[in-house]
């Protein structure tokens, strides 16, 4: 067998010897204005990925004569201590590197892809980097796999049934009632068995831009609640409740230790699909209240971001056309100050707990010093000076500056003032990108819906949540998995709704009044059946 493998793979190496030339010092990179600077070490031809951005990967591609199972063993490894700072990515490091081997097909040829992180932890808590090594390779011929397009299905959920499309703009519990289904979406509700209703969608936020990023292979069925479906008829008082997310989605940045909202550059709406087909749909299940050995949660983390995308700077310049993905909002030229306090009104703000402010502003300055400042409840944050530009077609059109910091509100409301300081020249102008605040609130029911989470509980086995200002008409869903929400069981103690939940990871919940106002989607209408998954022999080049 060894002779056959050697003969079949005459062109593939049996031994791979490598020396890694590392940079003398670490590099620093900042993903965006709201993220903390990230330190990373690199070597010649190092690769990086989004999952562990501070750790370099060694990656080698080897051409094979045919499809095969590839095996590899390390040898002659030389390690060197180095001054690497700890980071959250270090959780993937071990005492020895983990080698990942994948066999890829490119057109008609097969390749072996070898990858690993050449960094390890030491027993003393330090770090070592690999400076040279050998990989002993062996190849076992295999039958070629069945031709695949990539993905897990050849049949889309949109292939059959009656399909209706609608859009949502923000996260929350949405309602589809008799009137919406019949008169706006065009569903023949008189002959509808509501138990066969299904809703499909893949959650909020921008779709991954990297081709190799993890994503759902098809539309995913969401768990929903259908009030009045038990009799098999959709009556005038029946309705559907479901949790949906908009085109922009908040995410937790563990490096900056705050929530941020990557802007969806391509759409302001997120789309879901209602399907009527044989078989019962997925329904929300109950989640029991757990016993807790952690703390009692009476406050939570919240955030507000003000951003209006109305201007593409290059589009408005007579010497060019609209370009790029970044848009701006409020314009400052004659007006150089603005009060944004009304954009950050919130209920039950904790006045003595520090809040985190982030902002980005762009300016076009001909000469001299120009900057902007934001006064947040008496604390002044001032940017660095903007880089001047001459204004010709070959120069930078505008520059931008970000600022960030903490302040204590010392009040039950935010007071936010922006001031743009610039030389008195008709050329000079500025645009606000966004202002964002992370803060803490009391866990009290306010309005018809309340989404809450508490970073301070993460790592505990469980915690008790006490939602104040509550009543028996309030329901709570666990939306930590947005496509599969669960109906959280809770008990009413006076005016507190109390429940326990496992909190080893960050949990997010939504409380809503069952008799209150729900969000309503925007109807698109009925669409034809389709099955793009079945497309074969696609050459995208």
PyMOL commands that set and color helices and strands:
alter all, ss='L'
color gray80, all
select helices_A, chain A and resi 2-8+88-92+178-184+189-191+194-196+229-231+341-344+455-457+532-534
alter helices_A, ss='H'
color red, helices_A
select strands_A, chain A and resi 15-19+27-29+38-40+58-64+68-81+100-106+109-116+119-121+127-141+162-168+172-177+197-200+221-222+225-227+239-244+249-253+258-262+270-276+285-287+296-297+299-306+331-332+337-339+354-364+371-376+379-382+399-408+416-421+429-442+449-453+460-467+474-478+486-488+491-493+496-503+508-513+522-527
alter strands_A, ss='S'
color yellow, strands_A
deselect
rebuild
show_as cartoon
